[in-house]
Amino acid sequence: MPKRVDHEERRRLIATAVRRIAADRGLEAVSLGEVAAEAGISKGLVQHYFPSKDAMLRHATRTLRDQVENRVQFAGGLAGLRAALVALLPLTDESRTEALVANAFVVRALKDPEIAERFRTGHAQLRDAVAAMVTAAQADGDLHPKLDPAQESDLLLALVAGLGDAVLLGHRTPAEAKSLVDHHLSRLMP
């Protein structure tokens, strides 16, 4: 009986190896050979699924977005909004790795229109989800009714992005970052 190969699982294995290398050593260290070694498979097998480094990196950005979406829960109300914002901060090993990989890909996105579009699409979806949570919190009476949900979403995401970088660089502790999120949310209450 011939062995059945799960091609999607192999692609996930390769994408995970790309993300580990990117988080540890940056995208400069990502090569077909390095990814093969990290994934524990042959270079030829990596090339079978991804004929170029660009193709491999593009796939890795898609799986990174899926990973973040699976980890961050978008629930209603002020508590749900706070939980989602805190989940976007690099406070755990998993979210720290995601943030390091995302930051590595930002520079790549400046030169790769496909990756840039993926970032734009992901950010727009995230902005819409946060705006919906702001709207829900307003309906519950937890946030000021005159806030513009789209504008607040942009500001909240900018706050979280800046705090995320500050945590990664050691300028802020995780506790300080969460405290600043709480402080800002308290300013939006009626």
Residue pairs with C-beta under 8 A, 6 or more apart in sequence:
7 49
10 41
10 45
10 49
11 49
11 59
11 63
12 63
13 39
13 41
14 35
14 39
14 41
14 46
14 49
14 50
14 56
14 59
15 56
15 59
15 60
15 62
15 63
15 64
16 39
16 63
17 35
17 36
17 38
17 39
18 30
18 35
18 56
18 57
18 59
18 60
19 60
19 63
19 64
19 97
19 101
20 38
20 97
21 29
21 30
21 34
21 35
21 38
22 29
22 30
22 60
22 100
22 101
22 104
22 105
23 97
23 100
23 101
23 104
26 104
27 57
27 104
27 105
27 107
27 108
30 53
30 56
30 57
31 53
32 43
32 46
32 47
32 50
32 53
32 56
33 43
35 46
35 56
36 42
36 43
36 45
36 46
39 46
46 56
50 56
50 59
54 112
57 105
57 108
57 112
57 115
58 112
58 114
58 115
58 118
60 101
60 105
61 105
61 115
61 118
61 119
62 118
64 98
64 101
64 102
64 105
65 118
65 122
67 98
68 88
68 98
71 87
71 94
71 95
71 98
72 84
72 87
72 88
73 80
73 83
73 84
73 87
74 80
74 84
74 129
74 130
74 132
74 133
75 83
75 84
75 133
76 133
76 136
76 137
76 140
77 133
77 136
77 137
77 140
77 142
78 137
78 140
78 142
78 143
78 185
78 189
80 133
80 136
80 137
81 130
81 133
81 134
81 136
81 137
81 156
81 185
82 181
82 182
82 185
84 129
84 130
84 133
85 130
85 156
85 159
85 160
85 181
85 185
86 178
86 181
87 95
88 95
88 157
88 160
88 164
89 95
89 160
89 163
89 164
89 167
89 174
89 177
89 178
89 181
90 96
90 98
90 99
90 100
90 164
90 167
90 168
91 167
91 174
91 177
91 178
96 168
99 164
99 168
100 168
103 165
103 168
105 115
105 119
106 119
108 115
109 115
109 116
109 118
109 119
110 116
123 157
126 157
127 150
127 153
127 154
127 157
128 153
130 152
130 153
130 156
130 157
131 149
131 150
131 152
131 153
132 149
134 143
134 147
134 149
134 152
134 153
134 156
135 149
137 143
138 144
138 145
138 147
138 149
141 190
142 189
143 152
143 188
143 189
143 190
144 188
144 189
144 190
145 190
147 188
152 188
156 184
159 180
159 181
159 184
160 181
163 172
163 177
163 180
163 181
164 177
166 172
166 177
167 173
167 174
167 177
172 180
